[in-house]
Amino acid sequence: MATVKVFDMSGNEVSSTELADSVFGIEPNQAVMHMAVVNYLANQRQGTQSTLTRTEVSGGGRKPWRQKGTGNARQGSIRAPQWRHGGVALGPKPRSYRYTLNKKVRRLAMKSALSAKVQEGNLIVLDTLTMDEFKTKKIAAMLKALNVEKKALIVTADADVKVYKSAANLPGVKTTHVGTLNVYDILNGGKFIVAKNAIAKIEEVYA
């Protein structure tokens, strides 16, 4: 088992904890993580884009000129795709981009992402992560004490409104909890800051 340091919110090392190799110590599978990220981004698409076909644009009911004898190419409607203000040929219509991955693939992708954070040295474990009030300065001070200068993903065991709203105005900082954790946020989040009780929940789910 890998052993990592545990810090308090002031940035002081207070203890250490062991991480389960079955969750945080596997060889990251790059292909599976890529599949999970593409799946996440596809599921975020609204699919509301829409273009008008030649039957949906106004006008074009009359043939613009007779079929033969004018010297022009034959035309049946001024709303055909080649005309200005004509309909769009083969354009996008509202659709769902959602699809699901196999459960085993999702689990492997999650464990690969978590293991990658450990290998990169971007995992920071906190002994406790609680807020008595809504205070952005307290989260900012915590990040500074932990030497987090760029993006960070803060993970709590359960949904915590005070932590979420306190970090909401900090650029590059995102907050989530174990129940909504996903591969995209882990890989895109920079430093992975997680509470010790959240580590136990993650291992309980994925071990």
N, C-alpha and C positions, 0 to 999 in steps of 0.2 A: 504493500500500500504506500502511496505517496503521502508524505507529510508536508503540510503547509502551515505557515505562520498565521496566527489569528490576531487581528488588530482591534482596538476600540475606535470610537468615532473621532478621537483626538489624534489618531495615527500612531499610538503606542502599541508595541507588541505585548500581548497579554498572555498568550499561550500558543499551543499548536494543535492541529487536528489531523487525523488521517482520512484520506479520501479513498473510496472504493475503487479498485482497479477496474472493475467491470463497468464502471460509469465514467470515471475520470482518467483511466489509464490505458485505454485501447489505442490501437493505431488508427488515426483519423482516416476515414475513407472519403477522399476528395470528390469522387464521382457521385456518391450518395448525398453529400452535403450540397453539391450543385443542384441535384434533382430537387432537394427540399427547398432551396432558395427559389428556383424557377417556379415550383408549385405554389409557394407563398405569394410571389409577385403576381402570378396569374390569377390567383384567387382574390387578390385585392382589386383587380380591374372591374370597373363598373359595367363595361360593355354597353354603354348608352349611345355610342356614336351611330349616326344614321344619315344616309344620303337619300335624295329623292330620285326615283327612277323616272323614265320617260312617261309612265302612266300617272305619276304623282305631281309633276310640274304643270302649271296652268298654261292653257293655250295649245296650239298645234293640232287642232281638230281638222283644219282644212289643208288639203294638199297645196303646197306653196306655188307650184306651177304645173302645167300639164306634163304628162310623162315623156312625150316625144316632140321634137321639132324646135326646141328652144336653144339647143346647143349646150345647155347646162347638164350637169349630172342629175340623174333622176332622184327626186326627193319625195318622201311621203309625209313628212311632218317637220316643222321647224323646232320641235322639241326632241329630236333624235340626239344621241350623245355627241355627234360631231358639230352641232350647232351651239352658238353662244346662248346661254340660258337654257340649254337642253338638259335632259335628265342625265344622271351619272350611270355609266355601264359598270356592272359588277362591283358597285360600291358597298361599303360596310352597312350592316343593319344591326339593330340591337340583338345581342346574344350573350350567353353566359360563358365565361372562360374557365369556370370552376372544374376541377378534377381532383381526384383523391389519389394518394399514394398508399401502397401496401403498408400495413401496420408495422411489419418488421423493418421496412425501409425507413419509416419515420423514426422509429426507436434508434436504429443504427446511426441515422443522421444526427439526432440529438446527442447521443453519446460521443460521436466523432467531434462535434462542435465543442462540447464540454472538455474533451480530452485535448483538443487543439489549444484551448485557452490555457490549460495547465502547462502544456509543453512550451507555449510562447512566453510563459511567465506573466500572463495578463489576468490571472485569477487572484482576487483579493477577498479574504474571508473576514467578516466582522463578527465580533462576539455577540453584539446586539445592534439592532438598527431600529430605533424608536424615536418618535418626535412628540414632545409635550405640547407643541403649538405649531402653527403654520409659519415657518421661518426659513426663507430661502438662504439667508446668511449662514445658517447652521449647516446646511447641506454643502454650501460653497466652501465653508471652512473645513469640513470633513474631507472634501475632495482635495483641497490644497494640502492638508496634513498627510494624505495618502499619496501625494505626488501625482495626482491625476490631472494632466494638463489639457487633454483633448477630449475625445468622446468617451462616454462611460455608460454602461447598463447596470442599473441598481436593481437587485432582485430581493424581494421580501418573501417570507413564507406565505403570507396571506395578503389580500388587498389592504393597503394602508393609505387612506386618503391624505393624511397629514404628510407622509413621506412623498406621495405622488405630487401633491400641489406645491410642496416646498421646493421640489426639483423641477417643476414644470417650466419655469422661466430661465433656467440655465441652458445656454446653447450647447448642443451636443450631448446632453444628458437625458436619458430615457429611463423611466421606472416601470417595472412590471412585477408580477408575482409568479410563483411556481405554476399556478394553474393556467397562465396564459403565455408561458415561456415558449419561444420558438427559435428555430435554427437561424433564421434571417437576422433577428435582433441580436443573437449571441455573436454571430460573425461580424455584424455591422457595428457593434456597440463599442469597440475599443476595449477598455478595461472592463472586466466582468466582476462587479462588486456584489457580493452575495452574503446574506446573513447566515450565521452558523446553523440556525434552525431551518433555514431554507435548504441548506446542503443536505440535511437529514431527510427532508421531504423529497428532494430530487433523487437521492439514492433509494428511497423507499419505492418510488415510482418506476425507476429505470434499472435498478439492480437485477 
